[in-house]
Amino acid sequence: MRLKGKVAIVTGAGSGFGRGIARRFATEGAALLIADIDPKAAEATAQEIRVGGGRAVPICVDVARDADAGLMIGSARDLLGRLDILVNNAGVTHRNQPLTEVSEADFDRVFAVNVKALFWAARHAVPILAAQGGGTILNIASTAALRPRPGLTWYNASKGAVVTATKSMAVELAPKRIRVNALCPVAGETPLLASFLGEDTPERRAAFRATIPWGRLSLPEDVAAAATFLVSDEADMLTGVALEVDGGRCV
C-alpha cells in the first residue's frame, strides 16, 4: 500500500503499459482517474479496478488538446479530491518506414500526443501540485530516445524530447517539491508493437528479441513495477531520472 491515500491520473490507461500501471497503482492503494481516448477501454480498466475493490473513474480525453487536458486535471481534483501523481503515458507512433515516407499528418500526431501533451498537462497540473505542497510527474519515454532504431526516426525524436523535457522539468520544479522522472521501456506487448516492427510476425519478433540481452520483450507489469517505485515516497531523492526498463538493450 505504498500509494495509500494518493490520487493518480494515468493517461492511455485503457490498454498496454497504461493499463498495467493503473492496475498496479490501485493494488498499492491509489485512487485512479483512468484517462484514454477510447471511452470503452477507459471504462473497462476502471471497472476491473472497481471489481477488485479499488477506486477508479474513467474519462475520455485527447491528451493533445488543451481543453481536454484541463478537463482531465480538473476532474481528478473535483471527483477524487486532489492530485498527487500524474503519469503521462499516452503515446502513438508512425509505422516503421523510411523517414522521408512518414506523412506530415503522422508526424504532427506523434509530436502532439508524445510531446505537446506533456506541455498541456503541465500547464494544468503544476499549479495544483505546487499549491498542495508537491507531487510527482512520471513521463513514459522509450529506449527509442536512448538507442534510436532506423525506421522510427520521428518517433525516436519525440521520445528524445520527452527525456530532455523530463530533466528540465525536474530542475525547474524541484523548488515546488514536484519530482519529475521518466521511464524508458523497450518495446513490449502493447497495441503499438506492430507499428514498431513494421509488421508483427514471429520472425520480426524473434529478430528484435535477439537484441535484448534478457531475451524477452517488456510487459506492462515490468513498467508498472518501475512506475510504482518512482512515484512512491521511497524514491523521494530521485528526480530527473530516465530509468531504462529494457532487459539490458541500452547497455
N, C-alpha and C positions, 0 to 999 in steps of 0.2 A: 504493500500500500504506500509506495513512495510518492504517489501523486494525490494522496487523500486530501480533499478539500480544495483542490485546484480545478480551474476551468480551462479547457484547451479547445482551440479551433484546429482542425486538421482539414486542409483543402485537398481535393482529389481523393476524398476518403471513401468513395463508392467502390473502389477496386484497387488491386495491386498493393504497392507499398503503403499508400494512404490508409487503405482498409486495415492492413496489418498493424499500422501504428495506432489507429483509433482503437482497435480491439485490445491491444496491449495496454494502452493508457487506461482504458476502462477497468481492466483487471487490477491496475495499480491504484484505483480509487478516484480517477479524474472524472469530472462531468464533461461531456463532449458536445461540441457543435460540429456536426458532420456536414461539410460543405462539398458539393460536387455539381458539375454542370448537368448531370443526369439525375433528375429527381427520384427516379425509381431506384437507382443504385444507392443514392444517399439514404433513402428510406430503408432499404434492405440492410445496410450496415447499422443504422440506428436501431432497427428492430432487433437485430441479432444481439446488440449490446443490451437493449432493454430486457430481452428474454433472459439474458444472463444475470440480470439484477442490477445492471448499470444504468446510468442516466445519460441519454443521448437525444439530441434534437437535430433533425435533418434540415438542410436549407439548400435550395437550388440557386447557384450563383455562377457567373462567369467572372473568374478572378481577374481577367484582363480589363475589366470595366470599373471605373472609379465608383459609380453608383452602387454596383454590386459589392465591391469591397467595403464600402461604407455600411451597407445593409448587413453584411456578414459580421463585421466587428461590432456594430451596434446591437445585433441580435444576441451575441454572446453576453454582452453586459445586461441587456434587457430581459432575456429569457433565463439566463443561468446565473445572473447576479454580479459577475465580474469577469475579468480576463487575466489569466496568468501565463498561458502558453499559446504561442501561435506557430503552427507548423505549415510552412509554405511548401507543400508537396506537389500540388497540381503541376503537371508538365506535359508537353507534347513534343513531337519530333517530326522531321521530314523523313521520307523514305531514304534508305541508304542508296545513294546515287552520286554521280559526279557533281561537284559544287556548282558548276555552270548550268546544270539542268534543274536545279531547285527553283520552283516558281516564286515570284515575288509574294504571292498570297501565302504560300507555305512559310517563307522566310519571316514575313510580318507576324504570322500567327505564332511561330516558335518564340520570337522575341517578346511578343505581347504576353504570352502565358508564362514563359520561363523567367523573364526579366522584369517587364513592366509591372507584372502583378505584385512583385515584391515592393515596388515603389508605391503602388496604391495601398497595399496592406499596411505598409509602414506609416504612411500619412495618417491613417485612421487609428492604427493600434498604438503607436508610440505615445501619443498624448495620454491615452487611458492607462497604459502600463506605467508611465512616469508619474502620473497623478496618484497612483495607488502604491508607489514606492518601489516599483521594479517588476521584473518578469523575465521571460525568456522567449527568444525567437529562434526557430530552427528552420533553416533553408535546405531543401533537398537538392543537392547538385548532382554530380556524377563523376565516375572515373574519366568520363569523356573530357572533363575540364583539366585533368592532370596528365592523361595519356591519350591524346586525340587519335581517333581512328579515321582512315580515309573513307569517304563516302558520307560522312556525317559532319562535315565542316561547320555548317551554320548551327547545328545543334551543339557541337563541341564549343563553339564560340559563346553561345548563350549560357552554357553551364560554367564556362570560364568566368563570365560576368557575374554569375551567382557567387562564386567563390570570392572574387575580388570585392563585391558588394558586402558580403558577409564580414570580411575582415575590416573593411572601412566602417561598417555599421557598429561592429563590436567596439572599436576605438571611440567612436563618436558618442555612443550611447552608454558606455561604462559609467560615466558620472551620474547617469539617471538610474543606475543599478539594473540595467537591462542587458542581459547576456545574449549574444548572437553567435550561433555556430552553424556549421553545415555538415551534412553527410554526403559522402561520395560513394554511392553503391556501384558495383559492377552490374552489368545487365542481368536481369533476373526474370522470374516468372510473372510478368506483368503484360497488360494489353499492348505495350509498346515494343515488345520483343521482336515481332515480325518485321516492324519498320526498321529496327536497328540492324537486323540481319539482312534486310532486303527481301528475304523470303524465309519463312520458318520451316526448314526441312531438317531431318535428322543429321544430314551431312554438314549443314551450316552450323547447327548447334554443336556438333562434335568438334568442328574446327575452332569455334570460339571457345568452347570449354577447354580445349588444349592450351589456350593462352593464360589460363587461370591456374596458378600453382596448386591451389587447394582442390582443384578438379571438379568444381561444380559451379553452376550459376547461383546468384544470390536468391534468397527467398524473402518474402515480406516479413517473416519472423526475424530474420537476421537484422534487417533495417529497423524493425520495431524495437528490438533489444537495445541497439545502439542509441536510438532516439530517446528511449525511456531514460537511459543514463544521462544523456546530455541535457535533458530538460529538468532533471531531478536536482534536489539540493545537494546531492553527492558531488555534482560537477560544478560547485559554486566557483571554483577557481579557473574554470575553463570558459574562455570566450575568444572568439576569432579563430576557432579550430575548424579545419576541414578534415573530418575523420573519414578515412578510407574503410569501406566495408566491402572488400573486394577479393578476399582469398589470396592476397599477395600479387594481384595483377599489376599494381603500380610500382612494385619494388624494382 
